[in-house]
Amino acid sequence: MEKVDYRISFTTERIRKMEQQTKECKEQLRMNPQICSLIDRGDIPAFSIDKYPWKLHEWLKGIEPCAGCKGLAFCKQKTQGYYMAIKYDGILQSSEKACKYMRQKLNAEAHMKYYVSDDLPKNMRTVSLEELDASNESAEYIKGLTTALVSSEAYQSVYLYGNMGTGKTYIAAGACNDHARKKEKVAFIHYPSFCTRMYTSFKDNEYKQEFNRLQYVKFLVIDDIGAESVTEWNRDSILLPLLSARYDAGLPIWFTSNCDLDTLKIHFAYSSKGAQDDLKAERILERIETICKIQPLTGKDRRK
């Protein structure tokens, strides 16, 4: 009785099945509109279908999450806003590229490269002071916005204060972005976070790098001053020298705060350890009043 080698039979069947699958894959690729588009644009030659059918098949699978996508918030790719593009330049190879929504985002945020210090909220990276719509705003808000616009264009300093949610940070962010769009070096610091950074980098003197840059950038915003924990060091060795340096250089500095000046003065008079120093507080307030237009911003809480 003749002995059958089942291993050979199994291998032959497997090869036949793979050949059939490859044939079907090529047929599907030839009818696929995305593959046809690649060939028409010259990104890949027509023979790629016969030479690299399974690579093209994998590429199609990789871009499936992009089908019908309505924006970055709906992105299903592993890296948000990026997909694998494919091109033939002697060999068929793929590379990660930004989708149209990511390209729009990158273009809208191109000015961010001019920020030397960036605590800007992510949802405020594209706002513009010049494009704010004030058509339905109160007279008090329009007055504050007008002061901001004029001061921004004239490189004047502003102390913008009011209750939470009235739009102070939004306006300051818009002004900072507009200056960055002019290719000017700018900085936007959230003051409580900044004070923490300065403290944690004090031992190795790294704080000096950021501090030195803030003294001389073209436009500086200090957001939420009065919400930090006051220490003698961040008041007397950081804030006051920063104010003095920018005053001496004739450079603008914008503040946003929930505190009016009287409240801010009390805030700076006491350190976190309970020590009181009215004279140091007076120096800070005198400098702010000297260099800044003091502008309240009233209105409803826009965060609600």
Contacts in CASP RR format, 6 or more apart in sequence:
PFRMAT RR
TARGET T0000
AUTHOR 0000-0000-0000
METHOD contacts of the structure
MODEL  1
MEKVDYRISFTTERIRKMEQQTKECKEQLRMNPQICSLIDRGDIPAFSID
KYPWKLHEWLKGIEPCAGCKGLAFCKQKTQGYYMAIKYDGILQSSEKACK
YMRQKLNAEAHMKYYVSDDLPKNMRTVSLEELDASNESAEYIKGLTTALV
SSEAYQSVYLYGNMGTGKTYIAAGACNDHARKKEKVAFIHYPSFCTRMYT
SFKDNEYKQEFNRLQYVKFLVIDDIGAESVTEWNRDSILLPLLSARYDAG
LPIWFTSNCDLDTLKIHFAYSSKGAQDDLKAERILERIETICKIQPLTGK
DRRK
22 53 0 8 1.000
22 54 0 8 1.000
25 53 0 8 1.000
25 54 0 8 1.000
25 57 0 8 1.000
26 49 0 8 1.000
26 50 0 8 1.000
26 53 0 8 1.000
28 57 0 8 1.000
29 35 0 8 1.000
29 49 0 8 1.000
29 53 0 8 1.000
29 56 0 8 1.000
29 57 0 8 1.000
30 36 0 8 1.000
30 49 0 8 1.000
32 60 0 8 1.000
34 60 0 8 1.000
34 63 0 8 1.000
35 44 0 8 1.000
35 49 0 8 1.000
35 56 0 8 1.000
35 60 0 8 1.000
38 44 0 8 1.000
38 86 0 8 1.000
39 45 0 8 1.000
39 46 0 8 1.000
39 48 0 8 1.000
43 86 0 8 1.000
43 87 0 8 1.000
43 88 0 8 1.000
44 56 0 8 1.000
44 86 0 8 1.000
44 87 0 8 1.000
44 88 0 8 1.000
44 92 0 8 1.000
45 88 0 8 1.000
48 56 0 8 1.000
48 88 0 8 1.000
48 92 0 8 1.000
49 56 0 8 1.000
51 92 0 8 1.000
52 92 0 8 1.000
55 86 0 8 1.000
55 92 0 8 1.000
56 86 0 8 1.000
56 92 0 8 1.000
59 84 0 8 1.000
59 86 0 8 1.000
59 94 0 8 1.000
62 83 0 8 1.000
62 84 0 8 1.000
63 83 0 8 1.000
63 84 0 8 1.000
65 75 0 8 1.000
65 76 0 8 1.000
65 77 0 8 1.000
66 76 0 8 1.000
66 77 0 8 1.000
66 83 0 8 1.000
66 99 0 8 1.000
69 75 0 8 1.000
69 76 0 8 1.000
69 99 0 8 1.000
69 101 0 8 1.000
71 101 0 8 1.000
72 80 0 8 1.000
72 81 0 8 1.000
72 101 0 8 1.000
72 102 0 8 1.000
72 105 0 8 1.000
75 81 0 8 1.000
75 99 0 8 1.000
75 101 0 8 1.000
77 83 0 8 1.000
79 96 0 8 1.000
80 102 0 8 1.000
81 98 0 8 1.000
81 99 0 8 1.000
81 101 0 8 1.000
81 102 0 8 1.000
82 96 0 8 1.000
82 97 0 8 1.000
82 98 0 8 1.000
82 99 0 8 1.000
82 102 0 8 1.000
83 96 0 8 1.000
83 97 0 8 1.000
83 99 0 8 1.000
84 94 0 8 1.000
84 95 0 8 1.000
84 96 0 8 1.000
84 97 0 8 1.000
85 94 0 8 1.000
85 95 0 8 1.000
85 96 0 8 1.000
85 97 0 8 1.000
86 92 0 8 1.000
86 93 0 8 1.000
86 94 0 8 1.000
87 93 0 8 1.000
87 94 0 8 1.000
87 95 0 8 1.000
98 106 0 8 1.000
108 125 0 8 1.000
108 126 0 8 1.000
109 125 0 8 1.000
109 126 0 8 1.000
111 177 0 8 1.000
111 180 0 8 1.000
111 181 0 8 1.000
111 183 0 8 1.000
112 118 0 8 1.000
112 120 0 8 1.000
112 125 0 8 1.000
112 180 0 8 1.000
114 180 0 8 1.000
114 183 0 8 1.000
114 184 0 8 1.000
114 185 0 8 1.000
114 186 0 8 1.000
115 176 0 8 1.000
115 180 0 8 1.000
115 186 0 8 1.000
115 187 0 8 1.000
115 188 0 8 1.000
116 185 0 8 1.000
116 186 0 8 1.000
116 187 0 8 1.000
116 213 0 8 1.000
116 214 0 8 1.000
116 217 0 8 1.000
117 187 0 8 1.000
117 188 0 8 1.000
117 189 0 8 1.000
117 194 0 8 1.000
117 210 0 8 1.000
117 213 0 8 1.000
117 214 0 8 1.000
117 217 0 8 1.000
118 187 0 8 1.000
118 188 0 8 1.000
119 188 0 8 1.000
119 189 0 8 1.000
119 190 0 8 1.000
119 193 0 8 1.000
119 194 0 8 1.000
119 223 0 8 1.000
120 173 0 8 1.000
120 176 0 8 1.000
120 188 0 8 1.000
121 169 0 8 1.000
121 173 0 8 1.000
124 169 0 8 1.000
124 170 0 8 1.000
124 173 0 8 1.000
124 174 0 8 1.000
124 177 0 8 1.000
125 177 0 8 1.000
126 177 0 8 1.000
127 170 0 8 1.000
127 173 0 8 1.000
127 174 0 8 1.000
127 177 0 8 1.000
128 174 0 8 1.000
128 177 0 8 1.000
128 178 0 8 1.000
128 181 0 8 1.000
129 148 0 8 1.000
129 149 0 8 1.000
129 152 0 8 1.000
129 171 0 8 1.000
129 174 0 8 1.000
129 175 0 8 1.000
129 177 0 8 1.000
129 178 0 8 1.000
130 149 0 8 1.000
130 178 0 8 1.000
132 145 0 8 1.000
132 170 0 8 1.000
132 171 0 8 1.000
132 174 0 8 1.000
134 141 0 8 1.000
134 142 0 8 1.000
134 145 0 8 1.000
137 145 0 8 1.000
138 298 0 8 1.000
138 299 0 8 1.000
140 296 0 8 1.000
140 297 0 8 1.000
140 298 0 8 1.000
140 299 0 8 1.000
141 166 0 8 1.000
141 297 0 8 1.000
141 298 0 8 1.000
141 299 0 8 1.000
144 160 0 8 1.000
144 171 0 8 1.000
144 295 0 8 1.000
144 296 0 8 1.000
144 297 0 8 1.000
145 171 0 8 1.000
147 158 0 8 1.000
147 293 0 8 1.000
147 295 0 8 1.000
148 158 0 8 1.000
148 160 0 8 1.000
148 171 0 8 1.000
148 172 0 8 1.000
148 175 0 8 1.000
148 295 0 8 1.000
150 156 0 8 1.000
151 157 0 8 1.000
151 158 0 8 1.000
151 252 0 8 1.000
151 254 0 8 1.000
151 293 0 8 1.000
152 175 0 8 1.000
152 178 0 8 1.000
152 179 0 8 1.000
155 219 0 8 1.000
155 251 0 8 1.000
155 252 0 8 1.000
156 252 0 8 1.000
156 293 0 8 1.000
157 252 0 8 1.000
157 253 0 8 1.000
157 254 0 8 1.000
157 291 0 8 1.000
157 292 0 8 1.000
157 293 0 8 1.000
158 252 0 8 1.000
158 254 0 8 1.000
158 255 0 8 1.000
158 292 0 8 1.000
158 293 0 8 1.000
158 295 0 8 1.000
159 254 0 8 1.000
159 255 0 8 1.000
159 257 0 8 1.000
159 261 0 8 1.000
159 288 0 8 1.000
159 292 0 8 1.000
159 293 0 8 1.000
159 294 0 8 1.000
159 295 0 8 1.000
160 168 0 8 1.000
160 171 0 8 1.000
160 172 0 8 1.000
160 254 0 8 1.000
160 255 0 8 1.000
160 256 0 8 1.000
160 257 0 8 1.000
160 295 0 8 1.000
160 297 0 8 1.000
161 168 0 8 1.000
161 255 0 8 1.000
161 256 0 8 1.000
161 257 0 8 1.000
161 258 0 8 1.000
161 259 0 8 1.000
161 260 0 8 1.000
161 261 0 8 1.000
161 294 0 8 1.000
161 295 0 8 1.000
161 296 0 8 1.000
161 297 0 8 1.000
162 168 0 8 1.000
162 257 0 8 1.000
162 258 0 8 1.000
162 260 0 8 1.000
162 296 0 8 1.000
162 297 0 8 1.000
162 298 0 8 1.000
163 258 0 8 1.000
163 298 0 8 1.000
163 299 0 8 1.000
163 301 0 8 1.000
164 258 0 8 1.000
164 301 0 8 1.000
164 303 0 8 1.000
165 301 0 8 1.000
165 302 0 8 1.000
165 303 0 8 1.000
166 297 0 8 1.000
166 298 0 8 1.000
166 299 0 8 1.000
166 300 0 8 1.000
166 301 0 8 1.000
166 302 0 8 1.000
167 297 0 8 1.000
167 302 0 8 1.000
168 256 0 8 1.000
168 257 0 8 1.000
168 297 0 8 1.000
169 223 0 8 1.000
169 224 0 8 1.000
169 256 0 8 1.000
170 302 0 8 1.000
171 297 0 8 1.000
172 188 0 8 1.000
172 221 0 8 1.000
172 223 0 8 1.000
172 254 0 8 1.000
172 256 0 8 1.000
173 188 0 8 1.000
173 221 0 8 1.000
175 219 0 8 1.000
175 221 0 8 1.000
175 254 0 8 1.000
176 186 0 8 1.000
176 187 0 8 1.000
176 188 0 8 1.000
176 219 0 8 1.000
176 221 0 8 1.000
176 254 0 8 1.000
179 186 0 8 1.000
179 218 0 8 1.000
179 219 0 8 1.000
180 186 0 8 1.000
180 219 0 8 1.000
184 217 0 8 1.000
184 218 0 8 1.000
184 219 0 8 1.000
185 217 0 8 1.000
185 218 0 8 1.000
186 217 0 8 1.000
186 218 0 8 1.000
186 219 0 8 1.000
186 220 0 8 1.000
186 221 0 8 1.000
187 213 0 8 1.000
187 214 0 8 1.000
187 217 0 8 1.000
187 219 0 8 1.000
187 220 0 8 1.000
187 221 0 8 1.000
188 220 0 8 1.000
188 221 0 8 1.000
188 223 0 8 1.000
189 214 0 8 1.000
189 220 0 8 1.000
189 221 0 8 1.000
189 222 0 8 1.000
189 223 0 8 1.000
190 223 0 8 1.000
190 224 0 8 1.000
191 222 0 8 1.000
191 223 0 8 1.000
191 224 0 8 1.000
191 225 0 8 1.000
191 226 0 8 1.000
191 227 0 8 1.000
191 228 0 8 1.000
192 224 0 8 1.000
192 227 0 8 1.000
192 228 0 8 1.000
192 229 0 8 1.000
194 210 0 8 1.000
194 222 0 8 1.000
194 228 0 8 1.000
195 228 0 8 1.000
195 229 0 8 1.000
195 231 0 8 1.000
195 234 0 8 1.000
195 238 0 8 1.000
197 207 0 8 1.000
197 210 0 8 1.000
198 207 0 8 1.000
198 210 0 8 1.000
198 211 0 8 1.000
198 234 0 8 1.000
198 238 0 8 1.000
199 207 0 8 1.000
199 231 0 8 1.000
199 233 0 8 1.000
199 234 0 8 1.000
201 207 0 8 1.000
201 210 0 8 1.000
202 233 0 8 1.000
211 238 0 8 1.000
211 242 0 8 1.000
214 220 0 8 1.000
214 242 0 8 1.000
215 241 0 8 1.000
215 242 0 8 1.000
215 245 0 8 1.000
215 246 0 8 1.000
215 249 0 8 1.000
216 245 0 8 1.000
216 246 0 8 1.000
216 249 0 8 1.000
216 251 0 8 1.000
217 251 0 8 1.000
218 251 0 8 1.000
219 251 0 8 1.000
219 252 0 8 1.000
219 254 0 8 1.000
220 246 0 8 1.000
220 251 0 8 1.000
220 252 0 8 1.000
220 253 0 8 1.000
220 254 0 8 1.000
221 253 0 8 1.000
221 254 0 8 1.000
221 255 0 8 1.000
221 256 0 8 1.000
222 253 0 8 1.000
222 254 0 8 1.000
222 255 0 8 1.000
222 256 0 8 1.000
223 255 0 8 1.000
223 256 0 8 1.000
224 256 0 8 1.000
224 257 0 8 1.000
224 258 0 8 1.000
225 255 0 8 1.000
225 256 0 8 1.000
225 257 0 8 1.000
225 259 0 8 1.000
225 264 0 8 1.000
226 257 0 8 1.000
226 258 0 8 1.000
226 259 0 8 1.000
226 264 0 8 1.000
226 267 0 8 1.000
227 257 0 8 1.000
227 258 0 8 1.000
228 234 0 8 1.000
229 272 0 8 1.000
230 267 0 8 1.000
230 268 0 8 1.000
230 270 0 8 1.000
230 271 0 8 1.000
230 272 0 8 1.000
231 271 0 8 1.000
231 272 0 8 1.000
231 273 0 8 1.000
232 271 0 8 1.000
232 275 0 8 1.000
232 277 0 8 1.000
232 280 0 8 1.000
235 268 0 8 1.000
235 271 0 8 1.000
235 280 0 8 1.000
235 284 0 8 1.000
236 280 0 8 1.000
239 284 0 8 1.000
240 280 0 8 1.000
240 283 0 8 1.000
240 284 0 8 1.000
240 287 0 8 1.000
243 253 0 8 1.000
243 284 0 8 1.000
243 287 0 8 1.000
243 288 0 8 1.000
243 291 0 8 1.000
244 287 0 8 1.000
246 252 0 8 1.000
246 253 0 8 1.000
246 291 0 8 1.000
247 287 0 8 1.000
247 290 0 8 1.000
247 291 0 8 1.000
253 291 0 8 1.000
253 292 0 8 1.000
255 288 0 8 1.000
255 292 0 8 1.000
257 264 0 8 1.000
259 267 0 8 1.000
260 296 0 8 1.000
261 285 0 8 1.000
261 288 0 8 1.000
261 289 0 8 1.000
261 294 0 8 1.000
264 284 0 8 1.000
264 285 0 8 1.000
264 288 0 8 1.000
265 281 0 8 1.000
265 282 0 8 1.000
265 284 0 8 1.000
265 285 0 8 1.000
266 281 0 8 1.000
267 281 0 8 1.000
268 280 0 8 1.000
268 281 0 8 1.000
268 284 0 8 1.000
268 285 0 8 1.000
269 276 0 8 1.000
269 277 0 8 1.000
269 278 0 8 1.000
269 280 0 8 1.000
269 281 0 8 1.000
270 276 0 8 1.000
271 277 0 8 1.000
END
